[in-house]
Amino acid sequence: MKIHGNGVDIVDNERIKKSIKNRSFVYKLFTNSEIMLSKHKINKANYFAKRFAAKEAFLKALGTGLRNGISFKDICIKNNKLGKPIILLNKKIRNIIKKKLKISTLKIYLSISDENKYSIAFVILNKK
């Protein structure tokens, strides 16, 4: 199993708490699906902070950052039925992966966690 990249990011939850008061911040960085799921969360700041950290960690693992027209909305962080966090990518990101890594399928491992002050995410990318 070849690792193509790894990335980690830590976020100050208070910074996100202040930022999400601005609706344009939320709609610029998060998908409609993520925003809809947030309506059922008590601690919205930590919910969005974990997703922000996961998107940053993924972009670091990919090695592109926000280049080539990539935006945070191209990446969606959800949880499967058991609660495990997963990353869903749109077609634009999948095409970049094919060109950059020269592979058609990629396995993404994501771990996210939070405490009162911080949220953290770790991503590993490897060939499927």
RAFENKA-V567558 format. One record per run of one state. SS is the DSSP state (~ for helix, > for strand, _ for the rest). FROM is the first residue (numbers start at 1). TO is the last residue. Records with the same first field share a line. If there is no record, write none. Layout:
SS=FROM-TO, FROM-TO
This chain:
_=1-2, 20-22, 30-31, 39-43, 63-71, 80-84, 90-90, 102-105, 115-117, 128-128
>=3-12, 75-79, 85-89, 106-114, 118-127
~=13-19, 23-29, 32-38, 44-62, 72-74, 91-101
